[in-house]
Amino acid sequence: NIRWGLIIVGAFGSYTLGANNIGNVMGVFVPSSPFENLKIAGIFDISAVEQLFLLGAIAIAVGVFTYSKQVMMTV
């Protein structure tokens, strides 16, 4: 039970830190975003800010798959 509790708490802690830091890290780039608004088939309209935060989310996902075990073992 303690092991599962630690895994769950670690997962929630990781989510909380990641969700908080995505705004802190990517938010400073909003005024100078290199992206332009993107329209796909006239259906989807993806703003430059949404593209910027999508890039940040992809970077977090790559970090989860590459470094998550070492981080969890350190914590």
C-alpha positions as CSV (number, residue, x, y, z in Angstrom):
1,N,0.0,0.0,0.0
2,I,2.8,2.4,0.8
3,R,4.5,1.7,-2.6
4,W,1.2,2.4,-4.5
5,G,0.6,5.5,-2.4
6,L,4.1,6.8,-3.2
7,I,3.6,6.2,-6.9
8,I,0.3,8.0,-6.9
9,V,1.7,10.9,-4.9
10,G,4.7,11.1,-7.2
11,A,2.4,11.1,-10.3
12,F,0.2,13.9,-8.9
13,G,3.3,15.9,-7.9
14,S,4.8,15.5,-11.3
15,Y,1.6,16.6,-12.9
16,T,1.3,19.6,-10.6
17,L,4.8,20.8,-11.3
18,G,4.5,20.3,-15.0
19,A,1.1,21.9,-15.3
20,N,2.3,24.9,-13.3
21,N,5.7,25.3,-15.1
22,I,4.3,25.1,-18.6
23,G,2.7,28.5,-18.1
24,N,5.9,29.9,-16.5
25,V,8.2,28.6,-19.1
26,M,6.2,29.1,-22.3
27,G,4.3,32.1,-21.2
28,V,7.3,34.4,-21.5
29,F,7.5,33.6,-25.2
30,V,3.9,34.6,-26.0
31,P,4.7,38.2,-27.1
32,S,7.5,37.0,-29.4
33,S,5.9,33.8,-30.7
34,P,7.5,32.8,-34.0
35,F,4.3,31.1,-35.1
36,E,1.5,32.5,-37.2
37,N,-2.2,31.5,-36.9
38,L,-2.8,28.2,-38.7
39,K,-6.1,27.3,-40.4
40,I,-6.5,23.7,-41.4
41,A,-9.1,22.9,-44.1
42,G,-11.2,25.9,-42.9
43,I,-12.3,23.8,-39.9
44,F,-9.6,24.2,-37.3
45,D,-8.1,27.6,-36.4
46,I,-5.0,27.1,-34.2
47,S,-3.6,30.4,-32.8
48,A,0.1,31.1,-32.4
49,V,-0.2,30.9,-28.6
50,E,-1.9,27.4,-28.9
51,Q,0.9,26.2,-31.1
52,L,3.5,27.5,-28.6
53,F,1.8,25.7,-25.7
54,L,1.5,22.6,-27.9
55,L,5.2,22.7,-28.5
56,G,5.7,22.9,-24.7
57,A,3.4,20.0,-24.1
58,I,5.3,17.9,-26.6
59,A,8.6,18.8,-24.9
60,I,7.1,17.7,-21.5
61,A,5.9,14.4,-23.1
62,V,9.4,13.8,-24.4
63,G,10.8,14.5,-21.0
64,V,8.4,12.1,-19.4
65,F,9.4,9.3,-21.7
66,T,13.1,9.9,-21.4
67,Y,13.9,11.1,-17.9
68,S,10.9,10.1,-15.8
69,K,12.5,7.0,-14.2
70,Q,15.6,8.9,-13.1
71,V,13.6,11.8,-11.7
72,M,11.2,9.5,-9.8
73,M,14.2,7.5,-8.4
74,T,15.8,10.8,-7.2
75,V,12.6,12.0,-5.6
